[in-house]
Amino acid sequence: MTVRKVYGLDSDFIINGDKSLETVKLWASGLFDSERVKEYKFSSEALKWFLEVAFGAFKKTDTDKKRQMILAKIIHTREVVRAGFDIASVEKTNKWNEYQVGTVCLLHDVARFDQALLGDYLDSRNSFDHGDIGAEMVENSNFADFLSLGIDKKSLVESVRYHNKYEYVGDDKYAKMVRDADKLANLRVTPERFEDKIFGLADGRVSIGPIESYLNKKMVSVDEVKTRADFLLMILSWEFDFNFSETNKLFVDEGIRDWLVKELNSLGVEI
């Protein structure tokens, strides 16, 4: 199966488009009012706040790199919303509140916009845990429509807090869902982004740490990634952390796993 394009023309906008605030506002608002997402449900109050946070950070940017980081995170959020609903629509062992699904996915990375102003999204490099900070931001904000939509704010805060942690040992189904949705969204876009040799990683051989982690069916730590092969092995290792078998089925059926294995083989890594 051919892996589909995810970002399409939006990639060109992020890199080369007019980045005036008004143009960015129109583009970002359109992402959440398009044919692709119009059937998804989330709190309108949360969406309004999410965009306010994003645009507030955008106004403070002083480099094009930081502006691109914010735009990329906005579209990533749209894709996590899509992935969350894809998972919930086929995961039948749980009863899902669709507004909770959409809002959890919408707000999972809300702290990333302020983090972009630091010029780096690696939490360990700038001592900025975007899960913890995002959870505090959500906890300290009021959303008037949560009660009518049946959105559990405590569950939302927990989901945001733990979506980025190496492991989650709790039992909140929305926290488990958004961890899967975040990974699936990133996996879906990797082939498209890899065309541009993302992150400027070296072409060297796979490192010992990542291969040992993968062979032991453990997730590869981002701190172990030195080469393109390490990076590919890291995201392939996410299959060991999926909470729902349906997430893994989407990963396989959409051709993403086959693509990763093929790319790793081309770099001398046999899986």
C-alpha positions in Angstrom: 0.0 0.0 0.0 1.3 3.5 -0.9 1.6 5.8 2.0 -0.5 8.9 1.3 0.5 12.5 1.5 -0.7 14.2 4.7 0.3 17.8 4.7 0.3 18.3 0.9 0.2 22.0 -0.1 0.3 23.0 3.6 3.9 22.0 3.7 4.7 24.6 1.1 2.7 27.2 3.1 4.7 26.4 6.2 8.0 26.9 4.5 7.4 29.5 1.9 4.0 31.1 2.6 3.0 34.6 3.6 3.5 34.6 7.4 1.7 37.8 8.2 -0.5 37.3 11.3 -3.8 37.8 9.4 -2.8 35.2 6.7 -1.8 32.7 9.4 -5.0 33.3 11.2 -7.0 32.5 8.1 -4.9 29.4 7.3 -5.1 28.0 10.8 -8.8 28.6 11.3 -9.4 26.9 7.9 -7.6 23.8 9.1 -10.3 23.3 11.7 -13.2 24.3 9.4 -12.3 22.1 6.4 -14.1 19.2 4.9 -11.6 16.8 6.6 -12.5 17.8 10.1 -16.0 19.3 10.0 -17.5 16.0 11.2 -15.2 15.9 14.3 -16.4 17.3 17.6 -14.6 19.3 20.2 -15.3 22.2 22.5 -15.7 25.5 20.6 -14.4 27.3 23.7 -11.3 25.1 23.7 -10.7 25.7 20.0 -11.0 29.5 20.5 -8.5 29.3 23.4 -6.1 27.0 21.5 -5.9 29.4 18.6 -5.5 32.4 20.9 -2.5 30.7 22.5 -1.0 29.8 19.1 -1.5 33.3 17.7 -0.2 34.9 20.9 3.0 33.0 20.6 3.2 33.6 16.9 3.2 37.4 17.4 6.2 37.0 19.7 8.4 35.1 17.2 11.6 36.7 15.9 12.8 34.2 13.4 11.2 32.3 10.5 12.3 29.0 12.1 10.1 29.7 15.1 7.2 30.8 12.9 7.5 27.5 11.0 7.6 25.6 14.2 4.3 27.1 15.3 2.6 26.5 12.0 3.9 22.9 11.9 2.5 22.3 15.4 -0.9 23.7 14.4 -1.3 21.3 11.5 0.1 18.5 13.7 -2.7 19.1 16.1 -5.3 18.9 13.3 -3.8 15.5 12.4 -3.9 14.3 16.0 -7.6 15.2 16.1 -8.1 13.1 13.0 -6.0 10.2 14.3 -7.9 10.3 17.6 -11.3 9.9 15.8 -9.9 7.2 13.5 -8.9 5.2 16.6 -12.1 5.8 18.6 -14.2 4.9 15.6 -12.8 1.4 15.4 -11.9 0.8 19.1 -15.2 -0.7 20.3 -14.3 -1.9 23.8 -14.7 1.6 25.2 -17.6 4.0 25.1 -16.3 7.3 23.9 -17.5 10.9 24.4 -16.7 12.4 21.0 -16.3 15.9 22.4 -13.8 14.5 25.0 -11.9 12.7 22.2 -11.7 15.8 20.0 -10.8 18.2 22.9 -8.1 16.0 24.3 -6.5 15.8 20.9 -6.9 19.5 20.3 -5.2 20.6 23.5 -2.5 17.9 23.9 0.3 20.1 22.6 -1.0 23.5 23.6 2.2 24.3 25.5 4.3 23.7 22.4 3.6 27.2 21.1 5.3 28.9 24.0 8.1 26.3 23.7 8.6 27.3 20.1 9.8 30.7 21.3 12.8 28.8 22.8 13.7 27.6 19.3 13.7 23.9 20.2 11.0 21.2 20.8 13.2 18.7 22.6 12.0 19.0 26.2 15.2 17.7 27.7 17.3 20.4 26.0 15.3 23.4 27.3 14.0 22.0 30.6 10.4 22.5 29.3 8.1 19.6 29.8 5.3 20.5 27.5 3.0 17.9 28.9 3.2 19.2 32.5 3.1 22.8 31.4 0.2 22.2 29.0 -1.7 20.4 31.8 -1.3 23.4 34.1 -2.4 25.8 31.4 -5.6 23.7 30.8 -6.2 23.3 34.6 -6.0 27.1 35.1 -8.4 27.9 32.2 -12.2 27.9 32.2 -14.2 26.5 29.3 -17.9 27.4 29.5 -19.2 24.6 27.3 -17.5 21.7 29.1 -20.5 20.9 31.3 -23.0 20.8 28.5 -20.7 18.7 26.3 -20.0 16.2 29.2 -16.2 16.9 29.0 -14.4 15.7 32.1 -11.7 18.3 32.8 -9.8 16.1 35.3 -9.4 13.5 32.6 -8.4 16.1 30.1 -5.7 17.5 32.3 -4.4 13.9 33.0 -4.4 13.2 29.2 -2.4 16.3 28.4 0.0 15.8 31.2 0.9 12.2 30.3 0.7 12.3 26.5 4.4 12.9 26.1 5.8 10.7 28.9 7.9 7.7 28.2 5.2 5.5 29.7 1.8 5.8 31.1 0.7 3.5 33.9 -2.7 5.0 34.6 -6.1 3.8 33.4 -7.7 6.8 31.8 -8.9 5.7 28.3 -8.5 9.2 26.9 -4.9 9.5 28.0 -4.2 6.2 26.3 -6.1 7.3 23.2 -4.2 10.6 22.8 -0.8 8.8 23.3 -1.7 6.5 20.4 -3.2 9.4 18.3 -0.1 11.5 18.8 2.2 8.7 17.6 -0.1 7.7 14.7 -0.2 11.3 13.5 3.6 11.6 13.6 4.0 8.2 11.9 1.6 9.1 9.1 3.5 12.2 8.2 7.1 10.8 8.5 7.4 9.5 4.9 6.4 12.9 3.6 8.8 14.8 5.9 11.6 12.3 5.3 11.7 13.4 1.7 13.5 16.5 2.9 15.9 14.5 5.1 14.3 15.8 8.3 16.3 17.1 11.3 19.6 17.1 9.4 20.5 13.7 10.9 23.6 11.9 9.7 23.4 8.9 7.3 25.6 6.8 9.6 24.9 3.2 10.9 22.3 2.5 13.5 23.6 3.0 17.0 23.9 0.3 19.6 21.4 1.7 22.1 18.5 2.0 19.7 19.0 -1.5 18.2 19.2 -3.0 21.7 16.1 -1.2 22.8 14.2 -2.4 19.7 15.3 -6.0 20.0 14.1 -6.0 23.6 10.8 -4.6 22.5 11.3 -1.3 24.3 10.8 2.2 22.9 13.9 3.9 21.8 14.7 7.1 23.7 14.9 10.3 21.7 18.2 11.0 23.6 19.7 7.9 21.8 19.0 9.2 18.3 22.1 10.2 16.4 21.5 9.0 12.8 18.6 8.7 10.4 18.6 5.0 11.0 18.3 5.6 14.8 15.4 8.0 14.2 13.5 5.5 12.0 14.1 2.7 14.5 12.8 5.0 17.3 9.5 5.7 15.6 9.1 2.1 14.6 9.6 1.2 18.3 6.4 3.1 19.1 4.5 0.0 18.1 5.5 -1.4 21.5 3.7 1.4 23.3 0.4 1.4 21.4 -2.5 1.0 23.9 -5.0 -0.3 21.5 -4.7 -3.1 18.9 -6.7 -1.0 16.5 -4.0 1.6 16.5 -1.4 -1.0 15.5 -3.8 -2.2 12.8 -4.1 1.3 11.3 -0.2 1.6 11.5 0.1 -1.7 9.5 -2.8 -1.4 7.1 -1.9 2.1 6.0 1.5 0.9 4.9 3.5 2.9 7.4 5.2 0.0 9.1 6.2 -1.5 5.7 7.6 1.8 4.7 9.7 2.1 7.8 11.1 -1.4 7.5 11.9 -0.8 3.8 13.8 2.4 4.7 15.6 0.7 7.5 16.6 -2.1 5.2 18.0 0.4 2.8 20.2 1.8 5.6 21.5 -1.7 6.5 19.1 -2.4 9.4 17.3 -5.8 9.1 14.0 -6.0 11.0 
